[in-house]
Amino acid sequence: MIELDVYAAGLRDFNKILELDHQLEAIAGLRDKFGNNHGLAYLEFDQPTVSVREICAIFKLGLNPRFIRTISAQLRSKTETEPLRV
């Protein structure tokens, strides 16, 4: 299981929670929970079906997502650049 905790200022607004929940429904194997008193979204995945970049794009509803814990390597984008080896 992969867990991801996201703080998003503005997530206390009920309409934003509904809109975000609707966006997250499309992700297979994702379970979510919202702590609307603190602006937190708790995401759990069985398999890495989306990348962190895709999650950030989903949160672009006037929210500024910030990841609380270390992001699992399984969720990191596979297109990230690597440092040059000299």
PDB file of N, CA, C and O in Angstrom:
ATOM      1  N   MET A   1       0.847  -1.169   0.000  1.00  0.00           N
ATOM      2  CA  MET A   1       0.000   0.000   0.000  1.00  0.00           C
ATOM      3  C   MET A   1       0.897   1.239   0.000  1.00  0.00           C
ATOM      4  O   MET A   1       1.910   1.288   0.697  1.00  0.00           O
ATOM      5  N   ILE A   2       0.512   2.216  -0.780  1.00  0.00           N
ATOM      6  CA  ILE A   2       1.226   3.485  -0.875  1.00  0.00           C
ATOM      7  C   ILE A   2       0.329   4.560  -0.278  1.00  0.00           C
ATOM      8  O   ILE A   2      -0.834   4.689  -0.659  1.00  0.00           O
ATOM      9  N   GLU A   3       0.872   5.330   0.657  1.00  0.00           N
ATOM     10  CA  GLU A   3       0.110   6.402   1.300  1.00  0.00           C
ATOM     11  C   GLU A   3       0.710   7.743   0.940  1.00  0.00           C
ATOM     12  O   GLU A   3       1.928   7.885   0.831  1.00  0.00           O
ATOM     13  N   LEU A   4      -0.150   8.720   0.757  1.00  0.00           N
ATOM     14  CA  LEU A   4       0.297  10.061   0.425  1.00  0.00           C
ATOM     15  C   LEU A   4      -0.599  11.045   1.167  1.00  0.00           C
ATOM     16  O   LEU A   4      -1.822  11.005   1.033  1.00  0.00           O
ATOM     17  N   ASP A   5       0.012  11.920   1.942  1.00  0.00           N
ATOM     18  CA  ASP A   5      -0.722  12.948   2.674  1.00  0.00           C
ATOM     19  C   ASP A   5      -0.444  14.285   2.009  1.00  0.00           C
ATOM     20  O   ASP A   5       0.709  14.654   1.785  1.00  0.00           O
ATOM     21  N   VAL A   6      -1.504  14.999   1.699  1.00  0.00           N
ATOM     22  CA  VAL A   6      -1.379  16.259   0.972  1.00  0.00           C
ATOM     23  C   VAL A   6      -2.079  17.363   1.755  1.00  0.00           C
ATOM     24  O   VAL A   6      -3.249  17.238   2.116  1.00  0.00           O
ATOM     25  N   TYR A   7      -1.344  18.450   2.015  1.00  0.00           N
ATOM     26  CA  TYR A   7      -1.951  19.641   2.600  1.00  0.00           C
ATOM     27  C   TYR A   7      -2.279  20.582   1.445  1.00  0.00           C
ATOM     28  O   TYR A   7      -1.437  20.819   0.578  1.00  0.00           O
ATOM     29  N   ALA A   8      -3.477  21.110   1.431  1.00  0.00           N
ATOM     30  CA  ALA A   8      -3.878  22.046   0.385  1.00  0.00           C
ATOM     31  C   ALA A   8      -4.684  23.166   1.018  1.00  0.00           C
ATOM     32  O   ALA A   8      -5.832  22.977   1.422  1.00  0.00           O
ATOM     33  N   ALA A   9      -4.067  24.330   1.095  1.00  0.00           N
ATOM     34  CA  ALA A   9      -4.783  25.490   1.615  1.00  0.00           C
ATOM     35  C   ALA A   9      -6.011  25.721   0.746  1.00  0.00           C
ATOM     36  O   ALA A   9      -5.908  25.713  -0.481  1.00  0.00           O
ATOM     37  N   GLY A  10      -7.137  25.920   1.346  1.00  0.00           N
ATOM     38  CA  GLY A  10      -8.377  26.111   0.608  1.00  0.00           C
ATOM     39  C   GLY A  10      -9.232  24.856   0.562  1.00  0.00           C
ATOM     40  O   GLY A  10     -10.370  24.894   0.096  1.00  0.00           O
ATOM     41  N   LEU A  11      -8.691  23.751   1.042  1.00  0.00           N
ATOM     42  CA  LEU A  11      -9.428  22.488   1.008  1.00  0.00           C
ATOM     43  C   LEU A  11     -10.499  22.430   2.092  1.00  0.00           C
ATOM     44  O   LEU A  11     -11.240  21.451   2.177  1.00  0.00           O
ATOM     45  N   ARG A  12     -10.587  23.448   2.902  1.00  0.00           N
ATOM     46  CA  ARG A  12     -11.632  23.479   3.926  1.00  0.00           C
ATOM     47  C   ARG A  12     -12.982  23.851   3.327  1.00  0.00           C
ATOM     48  O   ARG A  12     -14.021  23.668   3.962  1.00  0.00           O
ATOM     49  N   ASP A  13     -12.964  24.368   2.113  1.00  0.00           N
ATOM     50  CA  ASP A  13     -14.188  24.739   1.409  1.00  0.00           C
ATOM     51  C   ASP A  13     -14.872  23.471   0.907  1.00  0.00           C
ATOM     52  O   ASP A  13     -14.278  22.689   0.164  1.00  0.00           O
ATOM     53  N   PHE A  14     -16.115  23.274   1.313  1.00  0.00           N
ATOM     54  CA  PHE A  14     -16.847  22.056   0.971  1.00  0.00           C
ATOM     55  C   PHE A  14     -16.953  21.846  -0.537  1.00  0.00           C
ATOM     56  O   PHE A  14     -16.860  20.714  -1.012  1.00  0.00           O
ATOM     57  N   ASN A  15     -17.149  22.930  -1.294  1.00  0.00           N
ATOM     58  CA  ASN A  15     -17.246  22.817  -2.744  1.00  0.00           C
ATOM     59  C   ASN A  15     -15.934  22.332  -3.357  1.00  0.00           C
ATOM     60  O   ASN A  15     -15.950  21.563  -4.318  1.00  0.00           O
ATOM     61  N   LYS A  16     -14.807  22.770  -2.817  1.00  0.00           N
ATOM     62  CA  LYS A  16     -13.498  22.312  -3.304  1.00  0.00           C
ATOM     63  C   LYS A  16     -13.319  20.828  -3.014  1.00  0.00           C
ATOM     64  O   LYS A  16     -12.777  20.092  -3.838  1.00  0.00           O
ATOM     65  N   ILE A  17     -13.773  20.391  -1.845  1.00  0.00           N
ATOM     66  CA  ILE A  17     -13.668  18.967  -1.485  1.00  0.00           C
ATOM     67  C   ILE A  17     -14.489  18.130  -2.464  1.00  0.00           C
ATOM     68  O   ILE A  17     -14.020  17.099  -2.945  1.00  0.00           O
ATOM     69  N   LEU A  18     -15.708  18.569  -2.758  1.00  0.00           N
ATOM     70  CA  LEU A  18     -16.552  17.829  -3.700  1.00  0.00           C
ATOM     71  C   LEU A  18     -15.926  17.773  -5.092  1.00  0.00           C
ATOM     72  O   LEU A  18     -15.944  16.730  -5.746  1.00  0.00           O
ATOM     73  N   GLU A  19     -15.379  18.889  -5.537  1.00  0.00           N
ATOM     74  CA  GLU A  19     -14.762  18.947  -6.856  1.00  0.00           C
ATOM     75  C   GLU A  19     -13.524  18.048  -6.925  1.00  0.00           C
ATOM     76  O   GLU A  19     -13.323  17.330  -7.904  1.00  0.00           O
ATOM     77  N   LEU A  20     -12.700  18.096  -5.880  1.00  0.00           N
ATOM     78  CA  LEU A  20     -11.505  17.254  -5.832  1.00  0.00           C
ATOM     79  C   LEU A  20     -11.882  15.783  -5.752  1.00  0.00           C
ATOM     80  O   LEU A  20     -11.268  14.949  -6.418  1.00  0.00           O
ATOM     81  N   ASP A  21     -12.875  15.460  -4.950  1.00  0.00           N
ATOM     82  CA  ASP A  21     -13.325  14.070  -4.832  1.00  0.00           C
ATOM     83  C   ASP A  21     -13.806  13.548  -6.182  1.00  0.00           C
ATOM     84  O   ASP A  21     -13.542  12.400  -6.540  1.00  0.00           O
ATOM     85  N   HIS A  22     -14.500  14.381  -6.916  1.00  0.00           N
ATOM     86  CA  HIS A  22     -14.967  13.990  -8.251  1.00  0.00           C
ATOM     87  C   HIS A  22     -13.785  13.706  -9.180  1.00  0.00           C
ATOM     88  O   HIS A  22     -13.833  12.752  -9.957  1.00  0.00           O
ATOM     89  N   GLN A  23     -12.736  14.511  -9.113  1.00  0.00           N
ATOM     90  CA  GLN A  23     -11.539  14.302  -9.933  1.00  0.00           C
ATOM     91  C   GLN A  23     -10.807  13.017  -9.540  1.00  0.00           C
ATOM     92  O   GLN A  23     -10.304  12.296 -10.401  1.00  0.00           O
ATOM     93  N   LEU A  24     -10.752  12.737  -8.244  1.00  0.00           N
ATOM     94  CA  LEU A  24     -10.011  11.566  -7.762  1.00  0.00           C
ATOM     95  C   LEU A  24     -10.744  10.255  -8.016  1.00  0.00           C
ATOM     96  O   LEU A  24     -10.119   9.195  -8.037  1.00  0.00           O
ATOM     97  N   GLU A  25     -12.070  10.311  -8.212  1.00  0.00           N
ATOM     98  CA  GLU A  25     -12.855   9.104  -8.486  1.00  0.00           C
ATOM     99  C   GLU A  25     -12.367   8.365  -9.724  1.00  0.00           C
ATOM    100  O   GLU A  25     -12.520   7.147  -9.821  1.00  0.00           O
ATOM    101  N   ALA A  26     -11.789   9.085 -10.657  1.00  0.00           N
ATOM    102  CA  ALA A  26     -11.351   8.489 -11.924  1.00  0.00           C
ATOM    103  C   ALA A  26     -10.079   7.646 -11.784  1.00  0.00           C
ATOM    104  O   ALA A  26      -9.715   6.928 -12.715  1.00  0.00           O
ATOM    105  N   ILE A  27      -9.409   7.723 -10.650  1.00  0.00           N
ATOM    106  CA  ILE A  27      -8.157   6.989 -10.458  1.00  0.00           C
ATOM    107  C   ILE A  27      -8.465   5.625  -9.867  1.00  0.00           C
ATOM    108  O   ILE A  27      -9.005   5.515  -8.766  1.00  0.00           O
ATOM    109  N   ALA A  28      -8.113   4.590 -10.616  1.00  0.00           N
ATOM    110  CA  ALA A  28      -8.378   3.211 -10.176  1.00  0.00           C
ATOM    111  C   ALA A  28      -7.519   2.856  -8.963  1.00  0.00           C
ATOM    112  O   ALA A  28      -6.333   3.182  -8.913  1.00  0.00           O
ATOM    113  N   GLY A  29      -8.132   2.187  -7.989  1.00  0.00           N
ATOM    114  CA  GLY A  29      -7.406   1.706  -6.816  1.00  0.00           C
ATOM    115  C   GLY A  29      -7.060   2.771  -5.795  1.00  0.00           C
ATOM    116  O   GLY A  29      -6.261   2.525  -4.891  1.00  0.00           O
ATOM    117  N   LEU A  30      -7.646   3.944  -5.922  1.00  0.00           N
ATOM    118  CA  LEU A  30      -7.360   5.034  -4.992  1.00  0.00           C
ATOM    119  C   LEU A  30      -8.465   5.137  -3.954  1.00  0.00           C
ATOM    120  O   LEU A  30      -9.652   5.105  -4.279  1.00  0.00           O
ATOM    121  N   ARG A  31      -8.056   5.261  -2.709  1.00  0.00           N
ATOM    122  CA  ARG A  31      -8.991   5.551  -1.621  1.00  0.00           C
ATOM    123  C   ARG A  31      -8.581   6.909  -1.049  1.00  0.00           C
ATOM    124  O   ARG A  31      -7.394   7.170  -0.848  1.00  0.00           O
ATOM    125  N   ASP A  32      -9.551   7.758  -0.793  1.00  0.00           N
ATOM    126  CA  ASP A  32      -9.218   9.080  -0.259  1.00  0.00           C
ATOM    127  C   ASP A  32     -10.085   9.419   0.932  1.00  0.00           C
ATOM    128  O   ASP A  32     -11.191   8.906   1.106  1.00  0.00           O
ATOM    129  N   LYS A  33      -9.540  10.298   1.738  1.00  0.00           N
ATOM    130  CA  LYS A  33     -10.220  10.796   2.928  1.00  0.00           C
ATOM    131  C   LYS A  33      -9.807  12.254   3.064  1.00  0.00           C
ATOM    132  O   LYS A  33      -8.668  12.605   2.754  1.00  0.00           O
ATOM    133  N   PHE A  34     -10.711  13.103   3.520  1.00  0.00           N
ATOM    134  CA  PHE A  34     -10.406  14.514   3.663  1.00  0.00           C
ATOM    135  C   PHE A  34     -10.566  14.946   5.102  1.00  0.00           C
ATOM    136  O   PHE A  34     -11.580  14.660   5.738  1.00  0.00           O
ATOM    137  N   GLY A  35      -9.567  15.631   5.611  1.00  0.00           N
ATOM    138  CA  GLY A  35      -9.638  16.243   6.932  1.00  0.00           C
ATOM    139  C   GLY A  35      -9.911  17.724   6.724  1.00  0.00           C
ATOM    140  O   GLY A  35      -9.002  18.551   6.795  1.00  0.00           O
ATOM    141  N   ASN A  36     -11.171  18.050   6.467  1.00  0.00           N
ATOM    142  CA  ASN A  36     -11.496  19.418   6.065  1.00  0.00           C
ATOM    143  C   ASN A  36     -11.244  20.454   7.151  1.00  0.00           C
ATOM    144  O   ASN A  36     -11.171  21.645   6.846  1.00  0.00           O
ATOM    145  N   ASN A  37     -11.110  20.046   8.393  1.00  0.00           N
ATOM    146  CA  ASN A  37     -10.798  21.013   9.452  1.00  0.00           C
ATOM    147  C   ASN A  37      -9.354  21.497   9.355  1.00  0.00           C
ATOM    148  O   ASN A  37      -9.008  22.549   9.893  1.00  0.00           O
ATOM    149  N   HIS A  38      -8.514  20.728   8.667  1.00  0.00           N
ATOM    150  CA  HIS A  38      -7.094  21.074   8.587  1.00  0.00           C
ATOM    151  C   HIS A  38      -6.600  21.233   7.154  1.00  0.00           C
ATOM    152  O   HIS A  38      -5.424  21.532   6.946  1.00  0.00           O
ATOM    153  N   GLY A  39      -7.457  21.044   6.169  1.00  0.00           N
ATOM    154  CA  GLY A  39      -7.053  21.182   4.774  1.00  0.00           C
ATOM    155  C   GLY A  39      -6.190  20.030   4.292  1.00  0.00           C
ATOM    156  O   GLY A  39      -5.286  20.228   3.480  1.00  0.00           O
ATOM    157  N   LEU A  40      -6.460  18.824   4.785  1.00  0.00           N
ATOM    158  CA  LEU A  40      -5.651  17.660   4.433  1.00  0.00           C
ATOM    159  C   LEU A  40      -6.428  16.667   3.581  1.00  0.00           C
ATOM    160  O   LEU A  40      -7.634  16.479   3.744  1.00  0.00           O
ATOM    161  N   ALA A  41      -5.697  16.041   2.672  1.00  0.00           N
ATOM    162  CA  ALA A  41      -6.233  14.937   1.883  1.00  0.00           C
ATOM    163  C   ALA A  41      -5.321  13.744   2.121  1.00  0.00           C
ATOM    164  O   ALA A  41      -4.102  13.856   1.988  1.00  0.00           O
ATOM    165  N   TYR A  42      -5.901  12.606   2.470  1.00  0.00           N
ATOM    166  CA  TYR A  42      -5.161  11.373   2.701  1.00  0.00           C
ATOM    167  C   TYR A  42      -5.468  10.440   1.537  1.00  0.00           C
ATOM    168  O   TYR A  42      -6.623  10.083   1.304  1.00  0.00           O
ATOM    169  N   LEU A  43      -4.432  10.050   0.811  1.00  0.00           N
ATOM    170  CA  LEU A  43      -4.611   9.204  -0.363  1.00  0.00           C
ATOM    171  C   LEU A  43      -3.905   7.874  -0.143  1.00  0.00           C
ATOM    172  O   LEU A  43      -2.778   7.837   0.350  1.00  0.00           O
ATOM    173  N   GLU A  44      -4.572   6.779  -0.510  1.00  0.00           N
ATOM    174  CA  GLU A  44      -3.993   5.441  -0.416  1.00  0.00           C
ATOM    175  C   GLU A  44      -4.152   4.744  -1.762  1.00  0.00           C
ATOM    176  O   GLU A  44      -5.225   4.767  -2.365  1.00  0.00           O
ATOM    177  N   PHE A  45      -3.075   4.129  -2.220  1.00  0.00           N
ATOM    178  CA  PHE A  45      -3.061   3.406  -3.485  1.00  0.00           C
ATOM    179  C   PHE A  45      -2.667   1.965  -3.227  1.00  0.00           C
ATOM    180  O   PHE A  45      -1.830   1.689  -2.367  1.00  0.00           O
ATOM    181  N   ASP A  46      -3.268   1.045  -3.972  1.00  0.00           N
ATOM    182  CA  ASP A  46      -2.800  -0.341  -3.955  1.00  0.00           C
ATOM    183  C   ASP A  46      -1.587  -0.481  -4.867  1.00  0.00           C
ATOM    184  O   ASP A  46      -0.614  -1.158  -4.536  1.00  0.00           O
ATOM    185  N   GLN A  47      -1.667   0.166  -6.010  1.00  0.00           N
ATOM    186  CA  GLN A  47      -0.601   0.161  -7.010  1.00  0.00           C
ATOM    187  C   GLN A  47      -0.339   1.605  -7.438  1.00  0.00           C
ATOM    188  O   GLN A  47      -1.245   2.436  -7.375  1.00  0.00           O
ATOM    189  N   PRO A  48       0.870   1.916  -7.868  1.00  0.00           N
ATOM    190  CA  PRO A  48       1.144   3.279  -8.343  1.00  0.00           C
ATOM    191  C   PRO A  48       0.514   3.526  -9.711  1.00  0.00           C
ATOM    192  O   PRO A  48       1.153   3.293 -10.737  1.00  0.00           O
ATOM    193  N   THR A  49      -0.719   3.990  -9.733  1.00  0.00           N
ATOM    194  CA  THR A  49      -1.450   4.190 -10.984  1.00  0.00           C
ATOM    195  C   THR A  49      -1.290   5.600 -11.540  1.00  0.00           C
ATOM    196  O   THR A  49      -1.594   5.831 -12.710  1.00  0.00           O
ATOM    197  N   VAL A  50      -0.823   6.542 -10.735  1.00  0.00           N
ATOM    198  CA  VAL A  50      -0.582   7.918 -11.182  1.00  0.00           C
ATOM    199  C   VAL A  50       0.739   8.399 -10.599  1.00  0.00           C
ATOM    200  O   VAL A  50       1.248   7.832  -9.632  1.00  0.00           O
ATOM    201  N   SER A  51       1.283   9.446 -11.195  1.00  0.00           N
ATOM    202  CA  SER A  51       2.526  10.025 -10.687  1.00  0.00           C
ATOM    203  C   SER A  51       2.201  11.248  -9.825  1.00  0.00           C
ATOM    204  O   SER A  51       1.061  11.711  -9.788  1.00  0.00           O
ATOM    205  N   VAL A  52       3.201  11.753  -9.147  1.00  0.00           N
ATOM    206  CA  VAL A  52       3.030  12.942  -8.314  1.00  0.00           C
ATOM    207  C   VAL A  52       2.632  14.130  -9.182  1.00  0.00           C
ATOM    208  O   VAL A  52       1.816  14.953  -8.767  1.00  0.00           O
ATOM    209  N   ARG A  53       3.197  14.228 -10.378  1.00  0.00           N
ATOM    210  CA  ARG A  53       2.832  15.328 -11.280  1.00  0.00           C
ATOM    211  C   ARG A  53       1.353  15.276 -11.636  1.00  0.00           C
ATOM    212  O   ARG A  53       0.690  16.311 -11.696  1.00  0.00           O
ATOM    213  N   GLU A  54       0.843  14.089 -11.869  1.00  0.00           N
ATOM    214  CA  GLU A  54      -0.578  13.953 -12.196  1.00  0.00           C
ATOM    215  C   GLU A  54      -1.452  14.319 -11.001  1.00  0.00           C
ATOM    216  O   GLU A  54      -2.516  14.916 -11.164  1.00  0.00           O
ATOM    217  N   ILE A  55      -1.008  13.966  -9.814  1.00  0.00           N
ATOM    218  CA  ILE A  55      -1.757  14.333  -8.604  1.00  0.00           C
ATOM    219  C   ILE A  55      -1.770  15.847  -8.437  1.00  0.00           C
ATOM    220  O   ILE A  55      -2.806  16.428  -8.114  1.00  0.00           O
ATOM    221  N   CYS A  56      -0.626  16.488  -8.657  1.00  0.00           N
ATOM    222  CA  CYS A  56      -0.570  17.953  -8.566  1.00  0.00           C
ATOM    223  C   CYS A  56      -1.516  18.600  -9.570  1.00  0.00           C
ATOM    224  O   CYS A  56      -2.167  19.597  -9.258  1.00  0.00           O
ATOM    225  N   ALA A  57      -1.593  18.043 -10.764  1.00  0.00           N
ATOM    226  CA  ALA A  57      -2.489  18.583 -11.792  1.00  0.00           C
ATOM    227  C   ALA A  57      -3.951  18.471 -11.355  1.00  0.00           C
ATOM    228  O   ALA A  57      -4.753  19.362 -11.635  1.00  0.00           O
ATOM    229  N   ILE A  58      -4.296  17.386 -10.677  1.00  0.00           N
ATOM    230  CA  ILE A  58      -5.666  17.209 -10.186  1.00  0.00           C
ATOM    231  C   ILE A  58      -6.002  18.265  -9.136  1.00  0.00           C
ATOM    232  O   ILE A  58      -7.133  18.747  -9.082  1.00  0.00           O
ATOM    233  N   PHE A  59      -5.029  18.626  -8.303  1.00  0.00           N
ATOM    234  CA  PHE A  59      -5.256  19.598  -7.228  1.00  0.00           C
ATOM    235  C   PHE A  59      -5.311  21.039  -7.742  1.00  0.00           C
ATOM    236  O   PHE A  59      -5.585  21.946  -6.956  1.00  0.00           O
ATOM    237  N   LYS A  60      -5.066  21.277  -9.008  1.00  0.00           N
ATOM    238  CA  LYS A  60      -5.064  22.638  -9.543  1.00  0.00           C
ATOM    239  C   LYS A  60      -6.483  23.167  -9.712  1.00  0.00           C
ATOM    240  O   LYS A  60      -6.891  23.551 -10.808  1.00  0.00           O
ATOM    241  N   LEU A  61      -7.208  23.180  -8.635  1.00  0.00           N
ATOM    242  CA  LEU A  61      -8.578  23.708  -8.606  1.00  0.00           C
ATOM    243  C   LEU A  61      -8.595  24.968  -7.753  1.00  0.00           C
ATOM    244  O   LEU A  61      -9.573  25.246  -7.059  1.00  0.00           O
ATOM    245  N   GLY A  62      -7.512  25.724  -7.810  1.00  0.00           N
ATOM    246  CA  GLY A  62      -7.369  26.865  -6.926  1.00  0.00           C
ATOM    247  C   GLY A  62      -6.723  26.456  -5.620  1.00  0.00           C
ATOM    248  O   GLY A  62      -6.719  27.222  -4.657  1.00  0.00           O
ATOM    249  N   LEU A  63      -6.172  25.238  -5.583  1.00  0.00           N
ATOM    250  CA  LEU A  63      -5.495  24.726  -4.394  1.00  0.00           C
ATOM    251  C   LEU A  63      -3.998  24.659  -4.671  1.00  0.00           C
ATOM    252  O   LEU A  63      -3.582  24.534  -5.822  1.00  0.00           O
ATOM    253  N   ASN A  64      -3.209  24.740  -3.644  1.00  0.00           N
ATOM    254  CA  ASN A  64      -1.759  24.637  -3.781  1.00  0.00           C
ATOM    255  C   ASN A  64      -1.302  23.422  -2.971  1.00  0.00           C
ATOM    256  O   ASN A  64      -1.045  23.545  -1.774  1.00  0.00           O
ATOM    257  N   PRO A  65      -1.198  22.252  -3.607  1.00  0.00           N
ATOM    258  CA  PRO A  65      -0.876  21.035  -2.850  1.00  0.00           C
ATOM    259  C   PRO A  65       0.571  21.013  -2.354  1.00  0.00           C
ATOM    260  O   PRO A  65       1.497  21.414  -3.059  1.00  0.00           O
ATOM    261  N   ARG A  66       0.733  20.537  -1.135  1.00  0.00           N
ATOM    262  CA  ARG A  66       2.058  20.336  -0.542  1.00  0.00           C
ATOM    263  C   ARG A  66       2.058  18.967   0.113  1.00  0.00           C
ATOM    264  O   ARG A  66       1.173  18.646   0.907  1.00  0.00           O
ATOM    265  N   PHE A  67       3.050  18.169  -0.223  1.00  0.00           N
ATOM    266  CA  PHE A  67       3.123  16.810   0.289  1.00  0.00           C
ATOM    267  C   PHE A  67       3.785  16.828   1.658  1.00  0.00           C
ATOM    268  O   PHE A  67       4.828  17.453   1.852  1.00  0.00           O
ATOM    269  N   ILE A  68       3.164  16.135   2.601  1.00  0.00           N
ATOM    270  CA  ILE A  68       3.596  16.198   3.986  1.00  0.00           C
ATOM    271  C   ILE A  68       4.745  15.250   4.269  1.00  0.00           C
ATOM    272  O   ILE A  68       5.748  15.653   4.858  1.00  0.00           O
ATOM    273  N   ARG A  69       4.615  14.010   3.864  1.00  0.00           N
ATOM    274  CA  ARG A  69       5.663  13.026   4.115  1.00  0.00           C
ATOM    275  C   ARG A  69       6.513  12.829   2.872  1.00  0.00           C
ATOM    276  O   ARG A  69       6.251  13.418   1.823  1.00  0.00           O
ATOM    277  N   THR A  70       7.517  12.008   3.001  1.00  0.00           N
ATOM    278  CA  THR A  70       8.350  11.654   1.864  1.00  0.00           C
ATOM    279  C   THR A  70       7.492  10.964   0.810  1.00  0.00           C
ATOM    280  O   THR A  70       6.675  10.100   1.132  1.00  0.00           O
ATOM    281  N   ILE A  71       7.679  11.343  -0.426  1.00  0.00           N
ATOM    282  CA  ILE A  71       6.912  10.773  -1.527  1.00  0.00           C
ATOM    283  C   ILE A  71       7.556   9.454  -1.940  1.00  0.00           C
ATOM    284  O   ILE A  71       8.766   9.383  -2.156  1.00  0.00           O
ATOM    285  N   SER A  72       6.746   8.425  -2.044  1.00  0.00           N
ATOM    286  CA  SER A  72       7.221   7.112  -2.450  1.00  0.00           C
ATOM    287  C   SER A  72       7.862   7.182  -3.828  1.00  0.00           C
ATOM    288  O   SER A  72       7.362   7.875  -4.714  1.00  0.00           O
ATOM    289  N   ALA A  73       8.959   6.472  -4.009  1.00  0.00           N
ATOM    290  CA  ALA A  73       9.646   6.433  -5.302  1.00  0.00           C
ATOM    291  C   ALA A  73       8.731   5.882  -6.384  1.00  0.00           C
ATOM    292  O   ALA A  73       8.908   6.201  -7.560  1.00  0.00           O
ATOM    293  N   GLN A  74       7.763   5.065  -6.012  1.00  0.00           N
ATOM    294  CA  GLN A  74       6.832   4.486  -6.977  1.00  0.00           C
ATOM    295  C   GLN A  74       5.913   5.538  -7.602  1.00  0.00           C
ATOM    296  O   GLN A  74       5.393   5.334  -8.699  1.00  0.00           O
ATOM    297  N   LEU A  75       5.712   6.656  -6.912  1.00  0.00           N
ATOM    298  CA  LEU A  75       4.837   7.708  -7.425  1.00  0.00           C
ATOM    299  C   LEU A  75       5.599   8.805  -8.159  1.00  0.00           C
ATOM    300  O   LEU A  75       4.994   9.671  -8.792  1.00  0.00           O
ATOM    301  N   ARG A  76       6.893   8.768  -8.075  1.00  0.00           N
ATOM    302  CA  ARG A  76       7.690   9.794  -8.755  1.00  0.00           C
ATOM    303  C   ARG A  76       7.620   9.563 -10.253  1.00  0.00           C
ATOM    304  O   ARG A  76       7.585   8.425 -10.722  1.00  0.00           O
ATOM    305  N   SER A  77       7.601  10.650 -10.988  1.00  0.00           N
ATOM    306  CA  SER A  77       7.509  10.582 -12.439  1.00  0.00           C
ATOM    307  C   SER A  77       8.732   9.877 -13.011  1.00  0.00           C
ATOM    308  O   SER A  77       9.859  10.105 -12.572  1.00  0.00           O
ATOM    309  N   LYS A  78       8.497   9.028 -13.985  1.00  0.00           N
ATOM    310  CA  LYS A  78       9.593   8.291 -14.607  1.00  0.00           C
ATOM    311  C   LYS A  78      10.346   9.144 -15.615  1.00  0.00           C
ATOM    312  O   LYS A  78      11.360   8.705 -16.157  1.00  0.00           O
ATOM    313  N   THR A  79       9.870  10.353 -15.876  1.00  0.00           N
ATOM    314  CA  THR A  79      10.519  11.214 -16.858  1.00  0.00           C
ATOM    315  C   THR A  79      11.422  12.261 -16.214  1.00  0.00           C
ATOM    316  O   THR A  79      11.899  13.166 -16.898  1.00  0.00           O
ATOM    317  N   GLU A  80      11.660  12.153 -14.924  1.00  0.00           N
ATOM    318  CA  GLU A  80      12.513  13.121 -14.265  1.00  0.00           C
ATOM    319  C   GLU A  80      13.926  13.003 -14.802  1.00  0.00           C
ATOM    320  O   GLU A  80      14.375  11.922 -15.185  1.00  0.00           O
ATOM    321  N   THR A  81      14.606  14.112 -14.823  1.00  0.00           N
ATOM    322  CA  THR A  81      15.977  14.096 -15.320  1.00  0.00           C
ATOM    323  C   THR A  81      16.913  13.529 -14.271  1.00  0.00           C
ATOM    324  O   THR A  81      16.630  13.573 -13.074  1.00  0.00           O
ATOM    325  N   GLU A  82      18.015  13.003 -14.730  1.00  0.00           N
ATOM    326  CA  GLU A  82      19.043  12.480 -13.843  1.00  0.00           C
ATOM    327  C   GLU A  82      20.280  13.332 -13.997  1.00  0.00           C
ATOM    328  O   GLU A  82      20.509  13.883 -15.073  1.00  0.00           O
ATOM    329  N   PRO A  83      21.090  13.460 -12.951  1.00  0.00           N
ATOM    330  CA  PRO A  83      22.302  14.267 -13.067  1.00  0.00           C
ATOM    331  C   PRO A  83      23.284  13.624 -14.059  1.00  0.00           C
ATOM    332  O   PRO A  83      23.364  12.401 -14.182  1.00  0.00           O
ATOM    333  N   LEU A  84      24.011  14.474 -14.745  1.00  0.00           N
ATOM    334  CA  LEU A  84      25.031  13.985 -15.682  1.00  0.00           C
ATOM    335  C   LEU A  84      26.177  13.356 -14.928  1.00  0.00           C
ATOM    336  O   LEU A  84      26.594  13.851 -13.881  1.00  0.00           O
ATOM    337  N   ARG A  85      26.669  12.292 -15.451  1.00  0.00           N
ATOM    338  CA  ARG A  85      27.812  11.626 -14.842  1.00  0.00           C
ATOM    339  C   ARG A  85      29.042  11.984 -15.668  1.00  0.00           C
ATOM    340  O   ARG A  85      29.095  11.715 -16.868  1.00  0.00           O
ATOM    341  N   VAL A  86      30.013  12.581 -15.027  1.00  0.00           N
ATOM    342  CA  VAL A  86      31.222  13.023 -15.736  1.00  0.00           C
ATOM    343  C   VAL A  86      32.367  12.088 -15.472  1.00  0.00           C
ATOM    344  O   VAL A  86      33.467  12.299 -15.984  1.00  0.00           O
TER     345      VAL A  86
END
